[in-house]
Amino acid sequence: MRTELVSEPGDPGRPNEDFASVGLPASGQGGSLVVLDGVTPPGDGGGCLHSVPWFTARLGGALTELTVSLQDVPLAELLSRALARTAGSHATTCDLSHPRTPQATVVLARWSPASVEYLVLSDSALLVEAPDGTVTALRDDRLDRLPRSALASHALVDTTLRNKEGGFFTAAADPSVASRAVTGSLPRGEVRALAALTDGAARWVERFHEGGWAECLTLIRKEGPRALVDRVRTLERADAGRVPRRPGKAHDDATVVYVELSPR
C-alpha cells in the first residue's frame, strides 16, 4: 500500500485550517483516511473562544480514532459521534448555535479486504480510481447547485443557506448533520486508488480548468500530491495579476491525501 499526504496553508502567516490523516490498524487489515477543510470564521469569531484549527484537530482526531477502532460502525454514525464529542468539549464556553460556530467539510474513506466505504459532506472531493483507470469523483454538490445570487454575501448565506434545508451542510456542532452526508460502499476489487482533496487543491480542476478529475488523479499518482499543490500555487500567483481577478480567495489552504490500495 502506498500513502502520501500534503497539507499547506494558503497564507504562510496564518494557521492551516485543514486536517488530514491516514489510519492503519495494528491488525494490518484495512485502513481509513480523514480530510477536513475548516471554514474560515467571520471577524467576530462566530461566538466561539476557539480557533478553526482547534476544532478541526479535535474533530479530525476523533474521526481518525473512531474509523480505525470501530470498523463495524457506519461512517455517518462515526461522524455523528465525533461531532457530539467535539461539541461537548466546548459547549459550556461557546455559543454553538451561532451559524458560524467552527465547522468543516468532511471526506472519510475506510477500506477493508471486502469493501471501500465513503462519506462526503460539503465541497471537498473524493476521487476513486477503478482497476481499469476510470476515475469517479464522489462529491456533495449541493453548494454547486445554488444560484450565485444566493451566495452574494456571508450574511445572506449564514441566514438562509448554511446548515438549512434547501441550502448546504457542514460539520459544525449538530451531530444530526451526519445524516446529510453523501455515503456509500464499493467492492474492494473495484477500487485501485483514492485521492481526497479539499477545495483549495481541487482548484486545479474546478477553478483553473487545467484538466478533469481523471487527469488530476493521474498527476497525483505520477508526481505526488505536492506536485498538484505546487501547480495550484503557480496558477494562483498568475491569477493575482489578472484583471479582473477571479472571485474568491487568492490563495486557499490545500490538502491532498492519496492512497493506492494493495491488490487483494
C-alpha positions in Angstrom: 0.0 0.0 0.0 1.2 3.5 -0.9 0.0 6.5 1.0 1.0 10.2 0.5 -0.2 13.3 2.2 0.4 17.0 1.8 -1.4 19.9 3.5 -0.3 23.5 3.1 -1.8 26.8 4.3 -2.9 29.3 1.7 -1.0 32.1 3.6 2.2 31.1 5.4 1.4 33.8 8.0 -1.9 32.1 9.0 -2.6 28.7 10.6 -3.7 25.9 8.3 -7.4 25.2 8.9 -7.4 21.9 7.1 -6.8 18.5 8.8 -5.7 15.2 7.2 -4.8 11.8 8.4 -4.4 8.2 7.3 -5.1 5.5 9.9 -3.8 1.9 9.6 -5.0 -0.6 12.2 -2.4 -2.7 14.0 -4.1 -5.8 12.5 -2.8 -4.7 9.1 -6.3 -5.2 7.7 -7.8 -2.2 6.0 -7.4 1.5 7.0 -9.0 4.9 6.8 -8.4 8.4 5.6 -9.8 11.7 7.1 -9.8 15.1 5.4 -11.4 18.2 6.8 -11.5 21.7 5.4 -12.1 24.2 8.1 -14.5 27.1 7.3 -12.8 30.4 7.9 -14.7 32.3 10.6 -16.1 35.8 10.4 -14.4 38.7 12.0 -16.4 38.4 15.2 -15.2 34.8 15.8 -18.5 33.2 15.4 -19.4 33.1 19.0 -16.6 30.7 19.9 -13.5 31.1 22.0 -11.6 28.6 19.9 -10.0 28.7 16.5 -11.0 26.7 13.5 -7.7 24.7 13.7 -8.6 23.8 17.3 -11.9 22.5 16.0 -10.6 20.6 13.0 -7.8 19.0 15.1 -10.3 17.7 17.6 -12.9 16.5 15.1 -10.2 15.0 12.9 -8.5 13.3 15.8 -11.8 11.8 16.9 -12.6 10.6 13.4 -9.2 9.1 12.9 -9.6 7.1 16.2 -13.2 6.0 15.6 -12.8 5.0 11.9 -10.0 2.6 12.9 -11.3 1.3 16.2 -15.0 0.9 15.4 -14.7 -0.8 12.0 -18.3 -2.2 12.1 -20.0 1.2 12.8 -21.2 3.1 9.7 -19.2 6.2 8.8 -22.2 8.5 9.2 -22.7 7.2 12.8 -19.0 7.8 13.5 -19.2 11.3 12.2 -22.2 11.9 14.5 -20.3 10.6 17.5 -17.2 12.6 16.7 -19.3 15.8 16.3 -21.0 15.2 19.7 -17.6 14.6 21.3 -16.2 17.7 19.9 -19.2 19.9 20.7 -19.1 18.6 24.3 -15.6 19.8 24.7 -16.6 23.5 24.3 -20.4 23.6 24.8 -20.1 25.3 28.2 -17.8 28.1 27.0 -19.0 28.9 23.5 -22.2 29.7 21.5 -22.6 26.6 19.4 -25.9 27.8 18.0 -24.1 30.6 16.1 -24.3 29.9 12.3 -20.5 30.3 12.0 -19.5 28.3 15.1 -16.3 26.4 14.0 -17.1 23.9 11.2 -15.6 22.0 8.4 -16.2 20.0 5.2 -15.6 16.3 5.6 -14.2 13.4 3.5 -13.9 10.0 5.0 -12.9 6.7 3.4 -12.4 3.3 5.1 -11.3 0.2 3.4 -11.3 -3.5 4.4 -10.5 -6.7 2.5 -14.1 -6.7 1.3 -15.2 -3.1 0.7 -14.4 0.6 0.5 -16.8 2.9 2.3 -17.0 6.6 1.8 -18.6 9.8 3.2 -18.5 13.3 1.7 -20.1 16.4 3.3 -19.9 19.8 1.6 -17.4 20.8 -1.1 -14.3 18.7 -0.7 -13.9 15.7 -3.1 -13.0 12.1 -3.0 -11.7 10.6 -6.3 -11.9 6.8 -6.8 -9.9 5.1 -9.4 -11.0 1.7 -10.7 -8.6 -1.0 -11.9 -9.2 -0.1 -15.5 -8.2 3.6 -14.8 -11.7 5.0 -14.7 -12.0 7.9 -12.2 -15.2 8.8 -10.4 -15.5 12.0 -8.3 -17.6 11.4 -5.3 -18.9 14.8 -4.2 -21.7 16.6 -2.3 -22.8 19.1 -4.9 -25.5 21.0 -3.0 -23.4 24.1 -2.8 -22.7 24.0 -6.6 -26.4 23.8 -7.4 -27.3 27.0 -5.5 -27.7 30.1 -7.7 -24.8 32.6 -7.5 -27.3 35.3 -6.4 -28.0 33.3 -3.2 -24.3 33.4 -2.3 -23.9 37.2 -2.6 -22.8 37.8 0.9 -21.7 35.8 4.0 -24.6 37.3 5.9 -27.1 36.0 3.3 -25.5 32.6 3.2 -25.5 32.3 7.0 -29.1 33.4 7.4 -30.7 31.4 4.6 -28.5 28.5 3.4 -25.8 27.3 5.9 -26.9 24.1 7.5 -30.5 24.7 6.4 -33.0 22.8 4.2 -32.6 23.8 0.6 -29.0 25.0 1.3 -25.9 23.1 2.2 -24.5 21.3 5.2 -21.2 21.3 7.0 -19.9 19.5 10.1 -20.3 22.0 13.0 -21.9 21.3 16.4 -25.1 19.3 15.4 -24.4 15.6 15.3 -27.6 15.0 13.2 -25.9 16.7 10.2 -24.0 13.4 9.6 -27.2 12.0 8.1 -27.0 14.7 5.4 -23.7 13.4 4.1 -23.2 11.6 0.8 -22.3 8.0 1.7 -21.9 4.6 0.0 -19.8 1.5 -0.3 -17.9 -0.1 -3.2 -16.5 -3.6 -3.5 -12.7 -3.6 -2.7 -11.9 -5.2 -6.0 -13.4 -2.1 -7.9 -11.0 0.4 -6.3 -7.4 0.7 -7.1 -6.7 4.2 -5.6 -8.3 7.0 -3.6 -7.5 10.7 -3.5 -9.2 13.1 -1.1 -8.9 16.8 -1.9 -10.0 20.0 -0.1 -11.3 22.7 -2.5 -8.0 24.5 -2.2 -6.3 21.6 -4.0 -9.3 20.9 -6.3 -8.9 24.4 -7.8 -6.7 22.8 -10.4 -9.9 21.3 -11.8 -12.8 23.5 -10.6 -11.3 27.0 -10.7 -8.5 26.9 -13.3 -9.8 24.1 -15.5 -6.4 22.6 -16.2 -7.8 19.2 -16.6 -10.6 16.8 -15.4 -10.7 14.6 -12.4 -9.1 11.7 -14.2 -6.1 13.9 -15.2 -5.9 15.3 -11.7 -5.6 11.8 -10.2 -3.1 10.8 -12.8 -1.0 13.8 -11.8 -1.2 12.9 -8.2 -0.2 9.2 -8.8 2.7 10.0 -11.1 4.1 13.1 -9.5 2.7 13.1 -6.0 0.3 15.4 -4.1 3.0 18.0 -3.7 3.1 18.5 -7.5 -0.7 19.2 -7.6 -0.4 21.8 -4.8 2.6 23.4 -6.4 0.7 23.7 -9.7 -2.2 25.3 -7.9 0.0 27.8 -6.3 1.6 28.7 -9.6 -1.9 29.3 -11.1 -3.0 31.4 -8.1 0.1 33.6 -8.5 -0.6 34.1 -12.2 -4.3 34.8 -11.4 -3.3 37.5 -8.9 -2.2 39.7 -11.8 -5.3 39.0 -13.9 -7.8 41.9 -14.4 -10.4 41.2 -13.3 -9.2 38.5 -10.9 -11.5 35.6 -10.3 -13.7 36.0 -7.3 -12.8 34.2 -4.0 -9.7 33.8 -2.0 -6.4 34.5 -3.9 -4.9 31.5 -2.0 -6.6 28.8 0.0 -5.4 26.0 2.3 -4.7 23.0 0.1 -4.7 19.3 1.2 -4.4 16.1 -0.7 -4.4 12.5 0.6 -3.5 9.8 -1.8 -3.9 6.1 -1.1 -3.0 3.3 -3.5 -4.6 0.1 -2.3 -2.7 -3.2 -2.5 -4.3 -5.8 -4.7 -6.5 -8.2 -2.8 
